[in-house]
Amino acid sequence: LKGMTFLDIGCGSGLFSLAAYRMGAKRITSFDLDPFSVRCCEYLKEKEGNPENWIISTGSVLDVSFLNMFEKADIVYSWGVLHHTGIMWQAIRNASNLVKPDGLFFIGIYNKKEGFFGSRTWLRLKKLYNGVPLAGKRLIEFGFTALIILSMLLRLKNPISEIKNYKKKRGMSFWIDIRDSLGGYPYEFAYPEEVIKFCEDELSFKIEELKTVNNLGVNEFLFRKSSSNYTNPIMFL
């Protein structure tokens, strides 16, 4: 990434921004709406010696006045973020306007899956979980955990060892991941072709790389912005 600028939307812990810094990006800009995530990202920056070319802010991809403060970047990166805003398509549009002409736009969006255990069921469960008091949350967590353990047993896996070693594989503890999975609301999703059509037809990007899943996970899209496609910041409106 030497000589390139990198914008990390919804930077979370800051790991992707850290990777961009270590890969030689000349300017890294990170922001998140969550103050705890911002602090974690700042911690990583501090561990790297507080480089001047790494800027961290608190703000939302839905806040037009906030976004207009940033320069357009060679790479705009937002993995697993824009589908948690409540207005995903507008969030994608806002983020895309921060890409330089001929720049890259990398996003990860939840896959849409039909069926009883599909996306809409997951949406209803998340909405329920976020709407009940703490006791209700714990009850849902217990039931959800029981289903996961049953799934492990059916696949002839030892639940005790799986849970014990979970953090090594996932990067967070099993119990935190349970709450993170249930609590991720707002929650939106789309078929890969819907995302591609929107970005190509509405935003004039072209898909360069695509990695899809056949479950409720995240589809990954790498788009390139046409060098002749310059969008004035007023288009945010």
N, C-alpha and C positions, 0 to 999 in steps of 0.2 A: 504493500500500500504506500510505498515511498512516493512523496509528492502529491498524494491525494488527500482530500478532506473527507471526514467521516462524521455522520450525524446519527446518533443513537437515540431513537424515540422510544420512550418507556424503557429506560436503561436498566431498571431493576437493580441488581447487585453491582452492575458495572463491568461484568466479566467480558462482555463483547467489546466494550470501549477499551478495556485493558488490552485485549487481543489486538485491536486496531492500533493502539499506541505502540505495542511491542513489534508490530509489523511495519512500523515506520510511517504511519499517517502523519502528514504535516500539521493537521489540525483535527482535534477530536472534540466534538460537542455532544454532551450527554444531558438528557433531561428526563424527569419523571414527575408524576403528580404526587407520588407517595413520599413523604419526608424521610421515612426510614430507609427507603431504597436510595434516595439521594445521599443520605449520610453514609450508607455502605459504599456507594460509588466514590464518595469523597475519601473514604478510608483507603480504598485501593489506589487512588491517586496519590495520597500521602505516602503510601508504601513505595511508590515509584519516585518519590522525591519532589512531589508537587510540580510536575512539568508545566510550563507556561502555556504550552499549546493544547492543553486539555482543559476545557471549560465545562463546568457542571452547573445546571440550573434546575429550579423547581417550577413546573408548569404543565399545562395540558395541551395535547395535540388538537383539542377542540377550541382552544383560545386563540383566535385569529390575531389579536394584537400582540400576544406573546410570540407567536410563530413569526410574525413579520420582523422581529428583532434579529432573526438569524440569517446569515448568508446561505445561499444555496450550496449544496455539497456534492462532491463527486459520487459519494455513496450514502444513501439514506437507508438506514437499517431499522426494522421494527419487527421483531420476532415475538409472536404470541401476545400482542398488545392491543392492536386496533379492534379486535373482536370483543374487547372488554370495555368499550367506551359507551355503548348504548346506541350509538349511531355509526355503525361500522363503515358504511359506504362513504359518509362524509369524512370520517377519520382517514380513510384511505386517500380520499381526494386531497385533504389538507396536507397529509404527509408527502404525497407525490409532488406537490407544488414546491417542495424544498429541494428537489433534485435538479442539478445543473443540466443543461442541454448535453446530450450524449452520456449522462451519468447513469448510475445503477440504482435500482430501487428493489430492495430485498425485504419481503414481508412473509410472515408466517400466519396463516389464518386457519381456524378450526374447520375440519372437514365436515360436510353435511352428510349424515347417514340416516336412512329411513329405518322403520321397524320399531318394534316395541321398546327395544333397548337403544334406540337411536337418539339423534340430536334433540328432538323435541321432548322426549322423556327426560333426558339429562337437564334440559332447560327448566322443566317443571320442578325437578328435584332441587336444583340450585335455588330457584325462586322460593321454594318451600323452606329450605335450610336457612336462607338469609332472612326469612320473615318470622321465624319462631324465636322464642326466648332461649336463653342458654341451655336450660334443661332439655328443650326440644332438640337443640343442636347436638347435644351429647347423645341423645337417643338415636338420632339419624346416623351419627358417626359410628355408633355401636353396630347398628344394622348393616351399614355399608361395609364395615370391617369384617363382620361375620360372612358376608357374601364373598369378599376377597379371599378370606381364609378357606372357605368352601371350594372356591375356584382352584386354589393352590393344591388342596387335597385331591381334587378330581384330576389334576395334572400330575399327581404323584410327587408333589414337592413338599418339603418339610416347612410348615409355616414358621416355626421358631427360627430356623436358620435363615429363611428368606427375609423375615422381618429384621433379624439381627444384622444381616449384611446389606440391607436395603440402602442405607445411606451411602455406602461405597459405590453402588451402581447409579443411584439417582441424584446424589448430591444434597439431599435433605433427608431428615428422618422419616420413617414410615408414617408416624402419627401427624407430623406437620403436613405431609403430602396429602393425607386424608382430608384435613381441614382446608388445605389449599384447593384441592379438587372440587370439594363441595361448595366452597365459598366464592369461587370465581364468577362473580355476577356483577354487572350485566354480562351476558353470554350470547354471542352470535356465531353464525357458521354459514358456510356456502360451499357449493360444489366447485371444484377447481375451474371448470369451464365458465362459471359465473364470474369468478374473480378475473379470469383472463379476458373475458368479453368486456367487463367494465373498464379494466385498465387499458385495453387496446382501443375500444370504441369511444369511451368517454374521456380518457386521459391521453390518448395517442402514444402509449407506450407499446413496446414489443416484448413478448416473452422470450427469454433466452435460455432459462433453465427451469425445470419443474420437477419437484419431488413430491409424490402423493402417497397417502396412506389409505388403507381400506377400513379404518376404524374411526374413533372419535378424536383422533390426534390432530396434529397440525400439518397442513399442506404447505410446502415452501415454494415461493415464487421469486424468480430473479427477472426483473424487467429492465429494459434499457430505454431511456428517454431519447426521442429523436432530436438530433442536433438543431433542427429547424423549429422544434416545439418549445418556444419560450412562453411561459405562462406568467403574466404579471401578477404580483401578490394580490391585486384587487379581485382576482378570480376566486380567492378564498370565500368571498361573500356570495 
